[in-house]
């Protein structure tokens, strides 16, 4: 089977003076095309560290990361990826339109095609009225919408989202769910980290639970919800797994 994203025995170690911490320990995951995969875990479990390693922002101590069957360091795969970071920390004195034009330039998009795509994305995330306003005036929720829009500028085949619904109101969260579902229909692959288990339950095909840098469980959402006479929620399942894991 051809996997969109493969993590094979991934280890990431933080070093500070004589202190060493294994942040990710022998993580192995395989994500298929068209899958929406929820990456879960308590604070400090290593979710964001894993995502940063996928993009080579953090070097792996050992193991292998493949994207579309190629090593993650291969720049040809980057053009097929989109990334929404946990903290949308962009240049405050740019407008959303200026920011997205900059990202479109990174991907070599022509001005006319870029402007057309940018208008579409602002409509998609509900930012038409704020497209030309300095981002220093934005709330966290508004910055999240901008961040989601920039992650889609290159029409990525693999979209990686880190806490995509953080700071969003219920209406905006519903819109993000609709966007994710529509991308799945298009055959896109979505890998995202979230603490919002109710959101994960509504959109994901499968989840993986990380605890203290180690993958302790993967399962299909449908299988989870069918446990114990259809009386299982993802939140209860997650708490049971974390509570039982004594590492």
Backbone as JSON, one array per atom type, in Angstrom:
{
  "sequence": "XXXXXXXXXXXXXXXXXXXXXXXXXXXXXXXXXXXXXXXXXXXXXXXXXXXXXXXXXXXXXXXXXXXXXXXXXXXXXXXXXXXXXXXXXXXXXXXXXXXXXXXXXXXXXXXXXXXXXXXXXXXXXXXXXXXXXXXXXXXXXXXXXXXXXXXXXXXXXXXXXXXXXXXXXXXXXXXXXXXXXXXXXXXXXXXXXXXXXXXXXXXXXXXXXXXXXXXXXXXXXXXXXXXXXXXXXXXXXXXXXXXXXXX",
  "N": [[0.84, -1.2, 0.0], [0.48, 2.25, -0.79], [1.48, 4.87, 1.16], [0.51, 8.1, 2.37], [1.66, 9.49, 4.47], [4.31, 8.43, 6.46], [5.65, 7.41, 9.48], [8.37, 6.0, 10.83], [9.59, 4.31, 13.46], [10.28, 6.7, 14.82], [12.33, 8.89, 16.64], [12.81, 11.63, 18.77], [14.94, 13.82, 20.37], [15.4, 16.11, 22.95], [17.96, 18.37, 23.8], [19.72, 19.95, 26.37], [22.33, 21.55, 27.7], [23.66, 19.27, 29.84], [21.42, 17.79, 29.9], [19.12, 15.45, 28.73], [16.21, 14.71, 26.98], [13.9, 12.4, 25.87], [11.69, 13.16, 23.64], [10.01, 12.09, 21.7], [9.4, 8.71, 21.21], [10.24, 6.01, 19.43], [8.13, 6.18, 17.5], [5.71, 5.0, 15.35], [3.71, 5.34, 12.58], [1.21, 5.12, 10.04], [-0.37, 6.71, 7.45], [-3.08, 6.8, 5.27], [-4.1, 7.71, 1.89], [-6.65, 10.16, 1.63], [-7.53, 9.92, 4.21], [-8.72, 11.11, 7.37], [-7.01, 11.87, 10.09], [-6.83, 11.9, 13.55], [-4.69, 13.21, 15.93], [-3.97, 12.65, 19.11], [-3.51, 13.51, 22.6], [-2.38, 14.19, 25.99], [-1.36, 17.41, 27.42], [1.98, 18.18, 26.59], [2.58, 15.71, 25.55], [3.87, 15.32, 23.14], [2.86, 15.93, 20.66], [2.95, 18.33, 19.05], [5.69, 18.43, 18.74], [6.09, 16.15, 17.16], [4.8, 16.97, 14.79], [6.41, 19.14, 14.05], [8.73, 17.76, 13.5], [7.97, 16.3, 11.26], [7.98, 18.3, 9.36], [10.64, 18.84, 9.36], [11.48, 20.86, 11.03], [12.39, 20.27, 13.49], [15.09, 18.16, 14.15], [15.25, 14.61, 13.72], [16.38, 12.18, 16.05], [16.64, 9.54, 15.44], [15.19, 7.09, 13.21], [12.66, 7.31, 10.62], [11.02, 9.43, 8.28], [8.57, 9.54, 5.87], [6.99, 11.05, 3.09], [4.45, 10.91, 0.82], [5.8, 8.7, -0.09], [8.4, 9.57, -0.33], [11.52, 10.73, 1.14], [11.2, 12.98, 3.9], [12.8, 15.21, 3.75], [12.98, 15.86, 1.14], [12.45, 18.37, -1.07], [10.54, 18.45, -3.04], [8.22, 17.3, -2.11], [7.22, 19.16, -0.38], [5.75, 21.1, -1.7], [3.34, 19.94, -1.95], [2.12, 19.99, 0.44], [0.31, 21.38, 3.24], [0.28, 23.57, 6.06], [-0.94, 24.38, 9.19], [-0.05, 26.09, 11.91], [0.06, 25.68, 15.54], [0.09, 28.1, 16.96], [-0.83, 31.05, 15.6], [1.27, 33.05, 14.51], [1.94, 35.62, 12.87], [3.18, 38.29, 10.71], [2.36, 41.26, 12.17], [1.86, 43.72, 10.96], [1.03, 43.24, 8.42], [-1.63, 42.73, 6.11], [-4.25, 40.22, 5.87], [-4.55, 39.63, 3.13], [-2.1, 40.47, 2.02], [-0.4, 38.72, 3.36], [-1.21, 36.18, 2.37], [-0.64, 36.54, -0.33], [2.12, 36.61, -0.18], [2.66, 33.96, 0.65], [1.61, 32.62, -1.57], [3.47, 33.4, -3.44], [5.69, 31.98, -2.56], [5.08, 29.48, -3.51], [5.23, 29.83, -6.18], [3.04, 30.86, -7.59], [1.16, 32.51, -10.13], [0.22, 36.01, -10.32], [-2.5, 36.65, -11.01], [-3.83, 34.16, -10.76], [-3.23, 33.65, -8.11], [-4.53, 35.78, -6.74], [-7.18, 35.22, -7.36], [-7.47, 32.74, -6.07], [-6.99, 33.51, -3.44], [-9.16, 35.23, -2.9], [-11.19, 33.33, -3.01], [-10.47, 31.71, -0.81], [-10.73, 33.48, 1.37], [-13.46, 33.86, 1.29], [-14.21, 31.27, 1.86], [-13.35, 30.86, 4.56], [-14.63, 32.91, 5.8], [-13.6, 35.6, 5.89], [-13.83, 37.87, 4.31], [-14.47, 40.59, 4.81], [-12.38, 41.43, 6.39], [-10.08, 41.28, 4.93], [-8.25, 43.24, 4.16], [-7.27, 44.44, 6.41], [-5.01, 45.37, 8.99], [-3.32, 42.76, 10.67], [-2.65, 43.05, 13.3], [-4.79, 43.94, 14.65], [-6.45, 41.83, 15.11], [-8.43, 39.26, 16.69], [-7.76, 36.14, 18.46], [-9.3, 34.11, 17.29], [-9.85, 35.18, 14.76], [-7.27, 35.26, 13.73], [-6.8, 32.54, 13.59], [-8.48, 31.83, 11.49], [-7.23, 33.15, 9.36], [-4.84, 31.74, 9.38], [-5.68, 29.15, 8.71], [-6.55, 29.65, 6.11], [-4.11, 30.34, 4.83], [-2.85, 27.87, 4.93], [-4.07, 26.48, 2.96], [-3.48, 27.6, 0.55], [-1.93, 26.53, -1.54], [-3.39, 24.41, -2.47], [-3.14, 21.83, -1.07], [-2.2, 18.33, -1.0], [-1.71, 16.92, 1.27], [-2.65, 17.91, 4.37], [-1.71, 19.42, 7.31], [-2.66, 20.09, 10.52], [-2.49, 21.93, 13.48], [-4.1, 22.03, 16.37], [-6.56, 23.2, 15.18], [-9.12, 24.33, 15.75], [-8.88, 25.88, 17.96], [-9.74, 28.67, 19.9], [-11.84, 29.4, 18.29], [-15.26, 30.34, 17.65], [-18.49, 28.66, 18.08], [-19.82, 28.71, 15.55], [-17.74, 29.15, 13.71], [-16.21, 26.89, 14.24], [-17.89, 24.87, 13.31], [-17.78, 25.52, 10.63], [-15.1, 24.94, 10.03], [-15.14, 22.17, 10.4], [-16.8, 21.5, 8.23], [-15.15, 22.28, 6.11], [-13.01, 20.48, 6.39], [-14.34, 18.06, 5.95], [-15.13, 18.42, 3.3], [-12.65, 18.58, 2.01], [-11.77, 15.99, 2.42], [-13.59, 14.63, 0.79], [-12.57, 15.4, -1.62], [-10.41, 13.81, -1.81], [-8.21, 14.53, -0.35], [-5.7, 14.33, 2.25], [-5.79, 14.53, 5.74], [-4.12, 15.38, 8.64], [-4.3, 15.92, 11.97], [-3.7, 17.57, 15.09], [-5.36, 17.8, 18.19], [-7.09, 19.04, 21.1], [-9.73, 19.15, 21.31], [-11.95, 16.98, 21.69], [-14.57, 16.4, 20.96], [-14.79, 17.59, 18.48], [-12.93, 16.1, 17.02], [-14.15, 13.61, 17.09], [-16.28, 14.02, 15.39], [-15.24, 14.35, 12.81], [-13.06, 12.69, 12.19], [-11.57, 9.73, 10.75], [-9.89, 7.94, 11.94], [-7.93, 7.59, 14.94], [-4.97, 8.39, 16.84], [-3.35, 7.92, 19.92], [-1.11, 9.65, 21.85], [1.22, 9.45, 24.48], [3.42, 10.8, 26.73], [5.39, 10.84, 24.77], [5.14, 8.4, 23.48], [3.37, 6.27, 21.32], [0.37, 5.01, 22.27], [-2.03, 3.94, 21.51], [-4.01, 3.2, 18.65], [-6.97, 3.6, 16.72], [-10.1, 3.05, 14.99], [-12.61, 5.52, 14.64], [-15.29, 4.7, 14.34], [-15.2, 2.12, 15.43], [-14.55, 2.69, 18.06], [-16.81, 4.1, 18.99], [-18.72, 2.16, 18.9], [-18.25, 0.51, 20.98], [-19.07, -1.08, 24.07], [-21.94, -1.26, 23.95], [-22.73, 0.93, 22.32], [-22.36, 3.07, 24.0], [-20.13, 4.52, 24.35], [-18.01, 7.33, 24.35], [-15.67, 9.43, 22.62], [-14.21, 11.02, 24.36], [-14.45, 9.65, 26.82], [-13.22, 7.23, 26.12], [-10.62, 8.14, 25.52], [-9.79, 9.13, 28.07], [-9.85, 6.74, 29.54], [-7.79, 5.28, 28.29], [-5.5, 6.92, 28.74], [-5.48, 7.03, 31.52], [-5.03, 4.37, 32.2], [-2.5, 3.98, 31.17], [0.63, 3.75, 32.44], [3.17, 4.72, 32.08]],
  "CA": [[0.0, 0.0, 0.0], [1.2, 3.52, -0.82], [1.05, 5.74, 2.25], [0.77, 9.53, 2.21], [2.58, 9.87, 5.55], [4.84, 7.3, 7.21], [6.63, 7.64, 10.53], [8.92, 4.69, 11.16], [10.48, 4.29, 14.64], [10.77, 8.07, 14.98], [12.77, 9.34, 17.96], [13.26, 13.02, 18.84], [15.55, 14.06, 21.67], [15.76, 17.49, 23.29], [19.22, 18.46, 24.53], [20.01, 21.22, 27.0], [23.53, 21.29, 28.5], [23.83, 17.83, 30.03], [20.09, 17.2, 30.08], [18.56, 14.85, 27.53], [14.84, 14.24, 27.14], [13.36, 11.76, 24.68], [10.35, 13.72, 23.49], [9.28, 11.12, 20.9], [10.1, 7.45, 21.4], [9.88, 4.89, 18.56], [6.79, 6.43, 16.98], [5.43, 4.45, 14.03], [2.36, 5.63, 12.11], [1.04, 5.1, 8.59], [-1.61, 7.41, 7.11], [-3.4, 6.52, 3.87], [-4.71, 8.79, 1.13], [-8.06, 10.42, 1.89], [-7.85, 9.67, 5.62], [-8.66, 12.19, 8.35], [-6.41, 11.22, 11.25], [-6.72, 12.75, 14.73], [-3.5, 12.91, 16.74], [-4.42, 13.09, 20.43], [-2.64, 13.29, 23.75], [-2.41, 15.26, 26.98], [-0.33, 18.43, 27.26], [3.35, 17.69, 26.73], [2.73, 14.33, 25.06], [4.78, 15.3, 22.0], [2.11, 16.08, 19.41], [3.53, 19.41, 18.24], [7.06, 18.0, 18.39], [5.98, 15.24, 16.02], [4.47, 17.75, 13.61], [7.61, 19.9, 13.68], [9.68, 16.81, 12.91], [7.48, 15.98, 9.91], [8.42, 19.38, 8.49], [12.08, 19.02, 9.56], [11.8, 21.99, 11.9], [13.17, 19.62, 14.55], [15.73, 16.96, 13.6], [15.03, 13.33, 14.4], [17.58, 11.49, 16.52], [16.66, 8.3, 14.67], [13.91, 6.78, 12.57], [12.46, 7.75, 9.24], [9.75, 10.06, 7.91], [8.34, 9.57, 4.43], [5.79, 11.75, 2.66], [4.2, 10.46, -0.55], [6.82, 7.71, -0.42], [9.71, 10.2, -0.44], [12.02, 11.26, 2.4], [10.58, 14.28, 4.22], [13.73, 16.28, 3.42], [12.86, 16.1, -0.29], [11.66, 19.59, -1.21], [9.45, 18.27, -3.99], [6.98, 16.95, -1.41], [6.73, 20.3, 0.39], [4.77, 21.82, -2.5], [2.06, 19.23, -1.87], [1.72, 20.0, 1.84], [-0.13, 22.61, 3.88], [0.53, 23.51, 7.51], [-1.53, 25.39, 10.07], [0.6, 25.91, 13.21], [-0.78, 25.85, 16.74], [0.03, 29.53, 17.28], [-0.81, 31.81, 14.35], [2.12, 34.2, 14.83], [2.35, 36.19, 11.6], [3.59, 39.68, 10.78], [1.2, 42.03, 12.58], [1.59, 44.88, 10.1], [0.55, 42.8, 7.13], [-3.04, 42.36, 6.03], [-4.38, 38.84, 5.42], [-4.31, 39.53, 1.68], [-0.65, 40.56, 1.8], [0.21, 37.49, 3.85], [-1.48, 35.08, 1.45], [0.13, 36.8, -1.55], [3.48, 36.19, 0.1], [2.7, 32.49, 0.61], [1.41, 32.21, -2.96], [4.75, 33.59, -4.1], [6.58, 30.87, -2.19], [4.71, 28.33, -4.34], [5.38, 30.19, -7.59], [1.75, 31.12, -8.22], [1.02, 33.76, -10.87], [-0.56, 36.99, -9.57], [-3.94, 36.55, -11.27], [-4.3, 32.91, -10.16], [-3.11, 33.79, -6.66], [-5.59, 36.67, -6.25], [-8.45, 34.48, -7.47], [-7.49, 31.73, -5.01], [-7.07, 34.22, -2.16], [-10.56, 35.65, -2.72], [-11.96, 32.12, -2.69], [-10.16, 31.25, 0.55], [-11.34, 34.41, 2.32], [-14.88, 33.53, 1.31], [-14.34, 29.96, 2.51], [-13.18, 30.94, 6.01], [-15.42, 34.03, 6.34], [-12.73, 36.74, 6.21], [-13.86, 38.85, 3.22], [-14.51, 41.97, 5.32], [-11.13, 41.76, 7.09], [-8.96, 40.89, 4.07], [-7.28, 44.33, 3.99], [-7.08, 45.05, 7.75], [-3.79, 44.91, 9.66], [-3.59, 41.64, 11.55], [-2.41, 43.42, 14.7], [-6.1, 44.24, 15.23], [-7.28, 40.62, 15.09], [-8.56, 38.34, 17.82], [-7.17, 34.83, 18.21], [-10.16, 33.4, 16.36], [-9.63, 35.73, 13.42], [-5.95, 34.8, 13.28], [-6.93, 31.14, 13.23], [-9.07, 31.78, 10.15], [-6.16, 33.52, 8.42], [-3.87, 30.64, 9.36], [-6.27, 28.07, 7.93], [-6.54, 30.06, 4.71], [-2.76, 30.22, 4.26], [-2.48, 26.46, 4.81], [-4.76, 25.94, 1.79], [-3.18, 28.42, -0.63], [-1.32, 25.72, -2.61], [-4.26, 23.26, -2.73], [-2.28, 20.71, -0.67], [-2.72, 16.95, -0.94], [-1.58, 16.55, 2.69], [-2.86, 19.09, 5.22], [-1.37, 19.14, 8.71], [-3.26, 21.13, 11.34], [-2.17, 21.83, 14.9], [-5.16, 22.69, 17.14], [-7.2, 24.11, 14.22], [-10.34, 24.99, 16.22], [-8.59, 26.65, 19.18], [-10.1, 30.08, 19.84], [-12.95, 29.65, 17.38], [-16.61, 30.24, 18.2], [-19.18, 27.47, 17.55], [-20.11, 28.83, 14.13], [-16.49, 28.96, 12.99], [-15.83, 25.48, 14.39], [-18.71, 24.11, 12.38], [-17.26, 25.8, 9.29], [-13.85, 24.18, 9.88], [-15.54, 20.77, 10.18], [-17.29, 21.38, 6.86], [-13.99, 22.37, 5.22], [-12.28, 19.22, 6.49], [-15.14, 17.02, 5.28], [-15.08, 18.66, 1.86], [-11.31, 18.2, 1.56], [-11.75, 14.53, 2.38], [-14.32, 14.23, -0.42], [-11.69, 15.66, -2.75], [-9.3, 12.87, -1.76], [-7.09, 15.07, 0.43], [-5.38, 13.65, 3.51], [-5.68, 15.51, 6.82], [-3.52, 14.9, 9.89], [-4.35, 17.06, 12.86], [-3.62, 17.46, 16.54], [-6.43, 18.58, 18.83], [-7.62, 18.7, 22.42], [-11.19, 19.24, 21.21], [-12.3, 15.61, 21.33], [-15.87, 16.36, 20.29], [-14.53, 17.92, 17.08], [-12.26, 14.93, 16.45], [-15.15, 12.55, 16.96], [-17.19, 14.33, 14.29], [-14.64, 14.43, 11.47], [-11.94, 11.77, 11.95], [-11.75, 8.3, 10.45], [-9.06, 7.14, 12.85], [-7.16, 8.41, 15.88], [-3.84, 7.82, 17.55], [-3.17, 8.58, 21.21], [0.29, 9.75, 22.26], [1.4, 9.78, 25.9], [4.83, 10.88, 27.1], [6.23, 10.57, 23.61], [4.95, 7.05, 22.96], [2.04, 5.97, 20.79], [-0.18, 3.96, 23.13], [-3.23, 3.33, 20.93], [-4.66, 3.7, 17.44], [-8.26, 2.93, 16.56], [-11.08, 3.71, 14.15], [-13.67, 6.19, 15.39], [-16.49, 3.87, 14.33], [-15.01, 1.01, 16.37], [-14.59, 3.24, 19.42], [-18.17, 4.48, 19.35], [-19.55, 0.96, 18.98], [-17.89, -0.26, 22.17], [-19.92, -1.03, 25.26], [-23.34, -1.01, 23.64], [-22.9, 2.28, 21.77], [-22.38, 4.03, 25.11], [-18.77, 5.03, 24.48], [-17.66, 8.58, 23.68], [-14.22, 9.54, 22.42], [-13.62, 11.57, 25.59], [-14.34, 8.56, 27.81], [-12.21, 6.31, 25.6], [-9.33, 8.79, 25.7], [-9.46, 9.16, 29.49], [-9.57, 5.36, 29.94], [-6.47, 4.91, 27.78], [-4.46, 7.7, 29.43], [-5.47, 6.64, 32.94], [-4.43, 3.03, 32.31], [-1.1, 4.0, 30.76], [1.39, 4.12, 33.64], [4.57, 5.01, 31.73]],
  "C": [[0.88, 1.25, 0.0], [0.63, 4.45, 0.25], [1.39, 7.19, 1.93], [1.8, 9.99, 3.24], [2.99, 8.63, 6.31], [5.86, 7.8, 8.24], [7.1, 6.26, 10.99], [9.96, 4.8, 12.27], [11.1, 5.66, 14.9], [11.13, 8.35, 16.44], [13.26, 10.78, 17.84], [13.74, 13.28, 20.25], [15.85, 15.54, 21.83], [17.03, 17.48, 24.13], [19.38, 19.86, 25.09], [21.14, 21.02, 28.01], [23.73, 19.79, 28.63], [22.51, 17.09, 30.21], [19.57, 16.69, 28.74], [17.14, 14.36, 27.84], [14.38, 13.65, 25.82], [11.91, 12.19, 24.53], [9.44, 12.8, 22.67], [10.07, 9.82, 20.91], [9.51, 6.36, 20.5], [8.46, 5.0, 18.0], [6.66, 5.89, 15.55], [3.96, 4.66, 13.7], [2.33, 5.56, 10.6], [-0.34, 5.66, 8.27], [-1.87, 7.23, 5.61], [-4.08, 7.72, 3.22], [-6.2, 8.92, 1.45], [-8.49, 10.21, 3.33], [-7.8, 10.97, 6.42], [-8.23, 11.55, 9.66], [-6.26, 12.22, 12.38], [-5.59, 12.29, 15.62], [-3.73, 13.51, 18.12], [-3.38, 12.81, 21.5], [-2.75, 14.42, 24.73], [-1.34, 16.3, 26.68], [1.05, 17.82, 27.48], [3.58, 16.29, 26.22], [3.7, 14.22, 23.9], [4.1, 15.48, 20.65], [2.73, 17.15, 18.49], [4.96, 19.08, 17.85], [7.05, 17.07, 17.19], [5.72, 16.01, 14.74], [5.69, 18.55, 13.14], [8.66, 19.0, 13.05], [9.27, 16.42, 11.5], [7.96, 17.03, 8.92], [9.92, 19.66, 8.59], [12.43, 20.31, 10.29], [12.61, 21.51, 13.1], [13.8, 18.36, 13.96], [15.4, 15.72, 14.42], [16.37, 12.75, 14.84], [17.76, 10.17, 15.77], [15.28, 8.07, 14.08], [13.8, 7.44, 11.21], [11.08, 8.36, 9.07], [9.67, 10.08, 6.4], [7.0, 10.25, 4.15], [5.59, 11.46, 1.17], [5.29, 9.5, -1.02], [8.22, 8.25, -0.54], [10.2, 10.63, 0.94], [11.49, 12.67, 2.65], [11.5, 15.45, 3.9], [13.7, 16.64, 1.94], [11.93, 17.29, -0.51], [10.49, 19.44, -2.18], [8.14, 17.92, -3.3], [6.39, 18.14, -0.66], [5.64, 21.06, -0.37], [3.4, 21.18, -2.45], [1.52, 19.2, -0.44], [1.24, 21.38, 2.28], [0.0, 22.46, 5.38], [-0.12, 24.69, 8.21], [-0.93, 25.19, 11.46], [-0.36, 26.15, 14.37], [-0.97, 27.32, 17.08], [0.2, 30.31, 15.98], [-0.05, 33.11, 14.58], [2.71, 34.76, 13.54], [2.73, 37.66, 11.79], [2.36, 40.57, 11.03], [0.84, 43.15, 11.61], [1.43, 44.49, 8.63], [-0.96, 42.61, 7.22], [-3.11, 40.88, 5.64], [-4.11, 38.67, 3.92], [-2.82, 39.58, 1.37], [0.05, 39.28, 2.23], [0.01, 36.35, 2.85], [-0.79, 35.29, 0.1], [1.58, 36.37, -1.37], [3.61, 34.67, 0.03], [2.49, 31.97, -0.81], [2.7, 32.36, -3.75], [5.73, 32.48, -3.79], [6.33, 29.65, -3.1], [4.73, 28.65, -5.84], [4.08, 30.46, -8.31], [1.76, 32.47, -8.95], [0.03, 34.68, -10.14], [-2.06, 36.81, -9.77], [-4.52, 35.3, -10.61], [-4.27, 33.01, -8.64], [-4.25, 34.64, -6.09], [-6.96, 35.99, -6.31], [-8.57, 33.45, -6.35], [-7.64, 32.39, -3.64], [-8.5, 34.68, -1.88], [-11.44, 34.46, -2.35], [-11.73, 31.68, -1.25], [-10.75, 32.18, 1.61], [-12.84, 34.18, 2.42], [-15.1, 32.23, 2.07], [-14.29, 30.06, 4.03], [-13.93, 32.11, 6.63], [-14.6, 35.22, 6.74], [-12.78, 37.82, 5.13], [-13.75, 40.28, 3.74], [-13.19, 42.39, 5.95], [-9.89, 41.53, 6.22], [-7.87, 41.96, 3.98], [-7.05, 45.11, 5.29], [-5.78, 44.5, 8.35], [-4.12, 43.82, 10.67], [-3.31, 41.95, 13.02], [-3.73, 43.71, 15.42], [-6.98, 43.01, 15.42], [-7.3, 39.89, 16.42], [-7.88, 37.02, 17.47], [-7.98, 34.06, 17.18], [-9.98, 33.87, 14.93], [-8.29, 35.29, 12.86], [-5.98, 33.33, 12.89], [-7.51, 30.99, 11.82], [-8.04, 32.13, 9.08], [-5.18, 32.36, 8.26], [-4.4, 29.46, 8.56], [-6.24, 28.41, 6.45], [-5.15, 29.92, 4.1], [-2.35, 28.77, 4.08], [-3.08, 25.81, 3.56], [-4.38, 26.63, 0.49], [-2.66, 27.61, -1.81], [-2.13, 24.47, -2.95], [-3.54, 21.95, -2.34], [-2.98, 19.36, -0.71], [-2.64, 16.4, 0.48], [-1.66, 17.83, 3.51], [-2.61, 18.7, 6.67], [-1.79, 20.34, 9.56], [-2.93, 20.89, 12.8], [-3.17, 22.68, 15.68], [-5.95, 23.68, 16.26], [-8.43, 24.85, 14.73], [-10.13, 25.79, 17.51], [-8.94, 28.12, 18.98], [-11.25, 30.41, 18.93], [-14.3, 29.53, 18.09], [-17.32, 29.05, 17.55], [-19.48, 27.53, 16.06], [-18.85, 28.56, 13.29], [-15.99, 27.51, 13.1], [-16.61, 24.6, 13.43], [-18.21, 24.29, 10.95], [-15.97, 25.02, 9.04], [-14.16, 22.7, 9.65], [-16.0, 20.55, 8.74], [-16.14, 21.42, 5.86], [-13.23, 21.05, 5.21], [-13.03, 18.11, 5.76], [-15.1, 17.18, 3.77], [-13.72, 18.28, 1.29], [-11.18, 16.68, 1.47], [-12.47, 14.02, 1.13], [-13.48, 14.42, -1.68], [-10.49, 14.71, -2.8], [-8.08, 13.38, -1.02], [-6.9, 14.26, 1.72], [-5.16, 14.7, 4.57], [-5.17, 14.82, 8.08], [-3.57, 16.08, 10.85], [-4.34, 16.68, 14.33], [-4.71, 18.31, 17.15], [-6.7, 18.08, 20.24], [-9.15, 18.69, 22.41], [-11.73, 17.89, 20.74], [-13.65, 15.51, 20.64], [-15.72, 16.69, 18.82], [-13.89, 16.74, 16.36], [-13.27, 13.83, 16.16], [-16.04, 12.76, 15.74], [-16.56, 14.22, 12.9], [-13.61, 13.34, 11.16], [-12.38, 10.36, 11.57], [-11.05, 7.44, 11.49], [-8.31, 8.09, 13.76], [-5.96, 7.63, 16.4], [-3.65, 8.61, 18.83], [-1.7, 8.48, 21.62], [0.34, 10.12, 23.73], [2.87, 9.69, 26.24], [5.74, 10.41, 25.97], [6.05, 9.23, 22.96], [3.51, 6.88, 22.48], [1.47, 4.79, 21.56], [-1.41, 3.28, 22.53], [-3.57, 3.99, 19.61], [-5.96, 2.93, 17.28], [-9.12, 3.72, 15.59], [-12.16, 4.34, 15.03], [-14.93, 5.33, 15.45], [-16.39, 2.72, 15.32], [-15.08, 1.5, 17.81], [-16.03, 3.48, 19.86], [-19.12, 3.3, 19.46], [-19.26, 0.12, 20.22], [-18.94, -0.07, 23.27], [-21.35, -0.59, 24.94], [-23.64, 0.39, 23.18], [-22.94, 3.36, 22.85], [-21.01, 4.64, 25.33], [-18.62, 6.34, 23.72], [-16.15, 8.6, 23.51], [-13.54, 10.08, 23.67], [-13.43, 10.48, 26.63], [-13.27, 7.56, 27.4], [-10.81, 6.87, 25.85], [-8.89, 8.77, 27.16], [-9.13, 7.76, 30.01], [-8.17, 4.95, 29.52], [-5.37, 5.61, 28.56], [-4.35, 7.27, 30.89], [-4.79, 5.27, 33.13], [-2.94, 3.02, 31.98], [-0.24, 4.56, 31.88], [2.83, 4.53, 33.34], [4.99, 6.37, 32.26]]
}
